[in-house]
Amino acid sequence: MVLDNLANSLRDTLRRISSSSYINAETVKEVAKELQRALLKADVNVKLTLELTRKLEQRAADEKPPSGMADQDYLVKIIYEELLKILGVESSIKVTPQKIMLVGLYGQGKTTSAGKLAKFFNRKGLNAGLIAADVHRVAAYEQLEQVAKSVNAQFYGEKGEKNPVKISKNGLKSLEETKVKIVDTSGRDSLELELIEEIKKVKAAVEPDEVLLVMDATIGQQAGPQAKAVDDAVGITGVIITKMDGTGKGGGALSAVSEIKAPVYFIGTGEHMDDFEIFNPKKFLSRLLGLGDLETLLETVKEVDITEEEAEESMSKLMSGKFNLKDMYDVWEKFSQPSLLKKIFDSLPLAKMPGGNKINPDDIENAGSKLQRYRVIMDSMTFEELEKPELINSKRIARVAKGSGKPETEVRGLLKEFKMMKNNLKMMKGNRGFKKMMKQQLRAGNFGLDEALEGVE
């Protein structure tokens, strides 16, 4: 995951601060050096890094914590506030009829981002259309047309036409009734005068409400100069950072955002059209530092589409002892969607200090893998066995194991976990406080994740 190394370094630094018996000038200087190393390794701009740590030392020397706040906590607060400045101002794209122009180099993810944007507006009740103004890249027309179909968006392009200004003008006329018009422009391997002139002409023709720079999180130190050149040419109003699920350092893209003073509207977190998040600097930083983000967790849970009525029904079954393997299967199926487990874990507070525990990324993968294996096993059971697990004897276990391709021990393990959970819930029957808590757990998708959360307070 992008910025994972930076996140781990920052969390270690915060733990060290919180576990310190006192804070003095030497401690602050050491912390500043640790931050410098972490930020530079993540490709954050050198000048920006030095400014941040200089400000940190200055504030730590000049400011005094408010009454009742420990020096350690106040130093963490300063670090949080200074890091937040790198991430830019909090802003969001307007959910209104508009024209959007996407700009950026080759391979940055403009076409995919165009589709994700269209889906975002469709969900908000505004139909969207995509205009294929990339006349240089091979198969750009076909790719955008396919993306448009996949997100149920309108499409306009002129195959073989080499004039992007003409295509853009005709596209706006053709999609006149479409609420949101998104123009996908050409890119290059590097910023050339020819590209700058082209996007200037397209902007003049389109007169967009938003000019969004699409930037790959792995771009590195060259991100700043490139972003500034595009900004000088066409005036960037917002940024989309793609490939935030990759292994890049990510600091270069964030440095560029800080340099051009444009807000990040969205981040791309995967290849699927649903892997697209509204960017909130405070939430992002809280998750980066391991402080958790309850609001994002709740938003993620909503994606699973478990209604209040479904949660209540499942809760009633649980507390009455009628909860069976089929019900468990239905819950697990909802929570094995792409990227969902990762989002849930990222939203949990994992760096409580001092001595906070961290969840290993392998634990997340193992939890998801476990859900998948158990679902495969249950796919090999009959409907009667799912409804009445008590019917499953040794002979049936052997048949299910053979049918699922899993060892008998794993089938027995699934049944054992199910019985333990059912028995424990029966013991809690009638406890109103526990019932309320378990209903919340159902909504938060905690089933199947207990093993990964073991040891986290």
C-alpha positions in Angstrom: 0.0 0.0 0.0 1.2 3.5 -0.9 2.7 5.3 2.1 2.8 2.2 4.3 6.4 2.7 5.1 5.8 6.4 6.0 2.8 5.4 8.1 4.8 2.8 10.1 7.6 5.4 10.6 5.2 8.1 11.8 3.4 5.7 14.1 6.7 4.6 15.6 7.7 8.2 16.2 4.4 9.0 17.9 4.7 6.0 20.2 8.2 7.1 21.1 7.0 10.6 22.0 4.1 9.2 24.1 6.4 6.8 26.0 9.0 9.5 26.8 9.1 10.6 30.4 9.6 14.2 29.4 10.1 16.4 26.4 13.1 18.7 26.0 14.9 20.4 23.1 17.0 17.4 22.5 13.9 15.1 22.2 12.3 17.5 19.7 15.4 17.6 17.6 15.6 13.8 17.5 11.9 13.7 16.5 12.5 16.2 13.8 15.3 14.1 12.4 13.1 11.0 12.4 10.4 12.9 10.6 12.9 14.2 8.0 14.1 10.6 7.3 10.6 9.3 7.0 9.3 12.0 4.7 12.3 12.0 2.4 12.1 8.2 2.1 8.5 8.7 1.0 9.6 11.1 -1.8 8.2 14.2 0.0 9.9 17.3 -1.5 13.2 18.2 0.4 12.3 21.9 0.8 8.8 21.0 2.1 10.3 18.5 4.5 12.8 21.0 5.9 10.1 23.7 6.3 7.9 21.2 8.2 10.6 20.1 10.6 11.8 23.7 11.1 8.3 24.8 12.0 8.0 21.8 14.3 11.1 22.8 16.3 10.1 26.4 16.4 6.6 25.7 17.6 7.8 23.2 20.2 10.2 25.8 21.6 7.8 28.8 21.5 4.4 27.4 22.4 3.2 26.0 25.7 0.6 23.3 26.1 -2.8 24.5 27.4 -3.6 23.7 31.0 -4.1 20.0 31.6 -2.4 18.8 28.4 0.9 16.9 28.7 4.0 18.1 26.8 4.0 14.7 24.9 0.4 15.1 23.7 1.0 18.7 22.6 4.1 17.7 20.6 1.9 15.0 18.8 -0.7 17.7 18.2 2.0 20.0 16.5 3.2 17.2 14.3 -0.4 16.4 13.3 -1.1 20.0 12.4 2.1 20.5 10.4 1.6 17.2 8.5 -1.9 18.3 7.7 -0.6 21.4 5.9 1.1 19.1 3.3 -2.2 17.4 2.5 -3.8 20.7 1.3 -7.1 22.3 2.1 -10.2 20.4 2.8 -12.5 20.7 -0.2 -15.0 18.7 -2.3 -16.1 18.8 -5.9 -19.5 20.4 -6.4 -22.3 18.0 -7.1 -23.9 20.2 -9.7 -24.2 20.2 -13.6 -20.8 21.0 -14.9 -18.0 20.5 -17.4 -14.8 18.8 -16.2 -11.5 18.6 -18.1 -9.0 15.9 -17.0 -5.3 16.6 -17.7 -2.1 14.7 -16.9 0.8 12.6 -18.4 0.5 9.2 -20.0 -0.2 6.3 -17.7 -1.4 8.4 -14.8 -4.9 7.0 -14.9 -7.0 9.7 -16.6 -9.3 7.4 -18.5 -10.0 5.1 -15.6 -10.6 8.2 -13.4 -13.0 9.6 -16.0 -15.1 6.4 -15.5 -14.9 6.6 -11.7 -16.0 10.3 -11.8 -18.9 9.4 -14.1 -20.0 6.7 -11.7 -19.7 9.1 -8.7 -22.0 11.6 -10.3 -24.4 9.0 -11.5 -24.8 7.9 -7.9 -25.5 11.5 -6.9 -28.3 11.6 -9.4 -26.5 13.5 -12.2 -26.1 11.6 -15.5 -22.6 11.9 -16.9 -21.0 11.7 -20.3 -17.4 11.1 -21.4 -15.8 12.8 -24.3 -12.8 11.1 -26.0 -10.4 14.0 -26.7 -7.2 12.0 -26.5 -6.2 11.8 -30.1 -2.7 10.5 -29.7 -2.7 7.3 -27.6 -3.4 4.1 -29.4 -6.8 2.6 -28.6 -7.7 5.6 -26.3 -11.1 5.9 -28.1 -12.0 2.2 -27.6 -10.8 2.2 -24.0 -12.9 5.3 -23.0 -15.9 3.9 -24.8 -15.6 0.6 -22.9 -15.2 2.5 -19.6 -18.3 4.6 -20.4 -20.4 1.4 -21.0 -19.1 -0.2 -17.7 -20.4 2.8 -15.6 -23.6 3.4 -17.7 -22.3 6.8 -18.9 -22.9 8.6 -22.2 -20.0 8.6 -24.7 -18.8 10.8 -27.5 -15.8 10.4 -29.7 -14.8 10.7 -33.4 -12.6 7.7 -34.3 -9.7 8.8 -36.5 -10.2 12.5 -35.9 -6.9 14.2 -34.9 -8.3 17.6 -33.8 -9.1 17.5 -30.0 -10.7 20.9 -30.1 -13.1 19.9 -32.8 -14.0 16.6 -30.9 -14.5 18.5 -27.6 -16.8 21.1 -29.2 -18.9 18.5 -31.0 -19.0 16.4 -27.9 -20.4 19.2 -25.8 -23.1 19.7 -28.4 -23.9 16.0 -28.6 -24.1 15.7 -24.8 -25.9 18.9 -24.3 -28.7 17.2 -22.2 -26.1 15.4 -20.1 -25.6 17.0 -16.7 -21.9 16.3 -16.2 -19.6 16.3 -19.2 -16.1 14.9 -18.6 -13.4 15.6 -21.3 -10.5 13.0 -21.3 -7.5 14.8 -22.9 -4.2 13.6 -24.3 -1.1 13.0 -22.3 2.6 12.6 -23.1 5.6 10.8 -21.6 6.8 14.2 -20.5 5.5 17.8 -20.5 6.3 19.2 -23.9 5.4 22.6 -25.4 3.2 20.8 -27.9 1.1 19.2 -25.1 0.9 22.5 -23.1 -0.4 24.3 -26.2 -2.9 21.5 -26.9 -4.5 21.5 -23.5 -4.7 25.3 -23.6 -6.7 25.2 -26.8 -9.0 22.4 -25.5 -9.6 24.4 -22.3 -10.5 27.5 -24.3 -13.0 25.5 -26.3 -14.5 23.6 -23.4 -14.5 26.5 -20.8 -14.6 23.9 -18.0 -15.8 24.5 -14.5 -13.1 22.2 -13.2 -9.6 21.4 -14.5 -8.5 18.2 -12.6 -4.9 17.1 -12.7 -4.7 13.3 -12.5 -1.5 12.2 -10.9 -0.1 8.7 -10.2 0.9 8.2 -6.5 4.2 6.6 -7.7 5.3 9.6 -9.7 8.1 10.6 -7.4 10.1 13.9 -7.0 9.3 15.1 -10.6 5.6 15.5 -9.6 6.1 19.1 -8.3 7.6 20.7 -11.4 5.1 18.8 -13.7 2.1 19.9 -11.6 3.3 23.5 -11.5 3.8 23.6 -15.3 0.3 22.3 -15.9 -1.1 24.7 -13.3 0.7 27.7 -15.0 -0.8 26.7 -18.4 -4.4 25.9 -17.6 -5.0 26.6 -13.9 -5.6 23.4 -12.0 -8.7 23.6 -9.7 -8.4 20.1 -8.2 -6.4 16.9 -8.1 -7.1 13.2 -8.4 -4.3 10.9 -7.0 -4.5 7.4 -8.5 -2.9 4.1 -7.6 -3.0 4.7 -3.8 -3.3 0.9 -3.5 0.2 0.3 -5.0 3.7 0.1 -3.6 4.8 3.6 -4.6 6.1 6.1 -2.0 3.3 8.6 -2.6 5.1 11.6 -1.1 5.9 13.2 -4.5 2.2 13.5 -5.4 1.4 15.0 -2.0 4.3 17.4 -2.4 2.9 18.5 -5.8 -0.5 19.2 -4.2 1.1 21.3 -1.6 3.1 23.3 -4.2 0.2 24.2 -6.5 -2.2 24.8 -3.6 -5.0 22.9 -5.3 -7.3 20.5 -3.2 -7.3 16.8 -3.7 -10.8 15.8 -4.6 -10.5 12.0 -4.9 -8.0 9.2 -4.5 -8.1 6.0 -6.5 -7.6 2.9 -4.3 -7.8 0.1 -6.9 -8.7 -0.9 -10.4 -12.4 -1.4 -9.8 -14.7 1.5 -10.6 -15.9 1.5 -7.0 -12.3 2.0 -5.7 -12.6 5.7 -5.6 -12.7 7.8 -2.3 -13.5 11.4 -1.6 -10.4 12.8 -0.1 -10.6 14.4 3.4 -7.1 15.5 4.6 -8.0 15.1 8.3 -9.4 11.6 7.9 -6.5 10.6 5.6 -3.9 11.8 8.2 -5.7 10.1 11.1 -5.7 6.8 9.2 -2.0 7.4 8.2 -1.1 7.9 11.8 -3.1 4.9 13.0 -5.5 7.1 15.0 -8.6 5.6 13.3 -11.5 7.2 11.5 -14.9 6.3 12.7 -16.7 8.3 10.1 -15.0 6.5 7.2 -15.7 3.2 9.0 -19.4 4.0 9.1 -19.4 5.1 5.4 -17.6 1.8 4.5 -20.2 -0.2 6.3 -22.9 1.5 4.3 -21.3 0.2 1.2 -22.2 -3.3 2.3 -25.8 -2.4 2.2 -26.9 -4.1 5.4 -30.1 -2.3 6.4 -31.3 -1.7 9.9 -34.1 -4.2 9.2 -31.6 -6.9 8.1 -29.4 -6.2 11.1 -32.5 -6.5 13.4 -33.6 -9.8 11.7 -30.1 -11.3 12.1 -29.9 -10.1 15.7 -33.2 -11.8 16.5 -32.0 -15.0 15.0 -28.8 -14.8 16.9 -30.4 -14.3 20.3 -33.1 -16.9 19.7 -30.6 -19.6 18.7 -31.9 -19.9 15.2 -28.9 -18.4 13.5 -27.6 -21.0 11.1 -24.8 -21.5 8.6 -26.8 -20.0 5.7 -27.2 -16.8 7.7 -23.5 -16.7 8.4 -22.8 -17.3 4.7 -24.9 -14.3 3.7 -23.1 -12.0 6.1 -19.6 -13.2 5.0 -20.6 -12.9 1.3 -21.4 -9.2 1.9 -18.1 -8.6 3.6 -15.8 -10.2 1.1 -16.3 -7.5 -1.5 -13.0 -6.1 -3.1 -11.1 -3.7 -0.9 -13.8 -3.8 1.8 -11.8 -5.5 4.5 -8.9 -3.2 3.8 -11.1 -0.1 4.2 -12.5 -1.5 7.5 -9.1 -2.2 9.0 -7.7 1.2 7.8 -10.6 2.9 9.6 -9.8 1.3 13.0 -7.6 3.0 15.6 -4.5 0.8 15.6 -1.9 3.1 17.1 -3.1 3.9 20.6 -0.1 5.2 22.5 2.0 4.4 24.3 2.7 0.8 23.2 -0.2 0.7 20.8 -0.7 -2.6 18.8 -0.6 -2.7 15.1 -2.5 -5.1 12.8 -0.1 -6.8 10.4 -1.3 -6.5 6.7 -0.9 -10.2 6.6 -3.7 -10.5 9.2 -6.0 -8.6 7.0 -5.2 -10.9 4.0 -5.6 -13.9 6.2 -9.0 -12.8 7.5 -10.2 -12.3 3.9 -8.7 -15.6 2.8 -10.4 -17.3 5.7 -13.8 -15.9 4.7 -13.2 -17.2 1.2 -12.2 -20.7 2.3 -15.2 -21.0 4.6 -17.6 -19.9 1.8 -16.1 -22.5 -0.5 -16.7 -25.2 2.1 -20.3 -24.0 2.6 -20.8 -24.1 -1.1 -20.3 -27.8 -1.0 -23.0 -28.3 1.7 -26.6 -29.0 0.9 -29.3 -26.5 1.7 -30.5 -28.8 4.5 -27.1 -28.8 6.0 -26.8 -25.0 5.9 -30.2 -24.8 7.6 -29.5 -27.5 10.1 -25.8 -27.7 10.8 -26.4 -30.3 13.5 -27.1 -32.9 10.8 -23.5 -32.8 9.6 -21.8 -36.0 10.9 -18.4 -37.5 10.1 -19.7 -39.0 6.8 -21.1 -35.7 5.7 -17.9 -33.9 6.7 -15.9 -36.3 4.5 -18.2 -35.5 1.6 -18.1 -31.7 2.1 -14.3 -31.8 2.3 -14.0 -33.8 -0.9 -16.4 -31.6 -2.7 -14.8 -28.3 -1.6 -11.2 -29.5 -2.0 -10.5 -28.6 1.6 -9.1 -30.9 4.4 -11.6 -32.4 6.8 -9.9 -30.5 9.7 -10.9 -27.2 8.1 -14.5 -28.3 7.7 -14.5 -29.3 11.4 -12.9 -26.0 12.3 -15.7 -24.1 10.6 -18.3 -26.1 12.4 -16.5 -25.7 15.7 -16.3 -21.9 15.4 -20.0 -21.7 14.5 -21.0 -23.8 17.5 -18.8 -21.8 19.9 -20.3 -18.5 18.7 -23.9 -19.9 18.9 -23.4 -21.2 22.4 -21.8 -18.0 23.6 -24.7 -16.0 22.2 -27.3 -18.3 23.9 -25.6 -17.6 27.2 -26.0 -13.9 26.6 -29.7 -14.2 25.7 -31.8 -11.6 27.5 -28.9 -9.2 28.0 -30.2 -5.9 26.4 -26.9 -4.2 26.5 -25.2 -7.1 24.8 -27.9 -7.3 22.2 -27.4 -3.6 21.3 -23.7 -4.1 21.0 -24.0 -7.2 18.8 -26.4 -5.4 16.5 -23.8 -2.7 16.1 -21.2 -5.4 15.4 -23.4 -6.9 12.7 -23.6 -3.5 11.0 -19.9 -3.0 11.4 -19.1 -6.4 9.8 -17.1 -7.9 12.7 -17.9 -11.6 11.9 -14.9 -13.5 10.7 -12.4 -10.8 11.8 -11.9 -11.6 15.4 -8.8 -13.6 14.8 -7.1 -10.6 13.0 -8.2 -8.3 15.7 -6.8 -10.5 18.5 -4.5 -8.5 20.8 -5.8 -5.1 19.6 -7.3 -3.1 22.5 
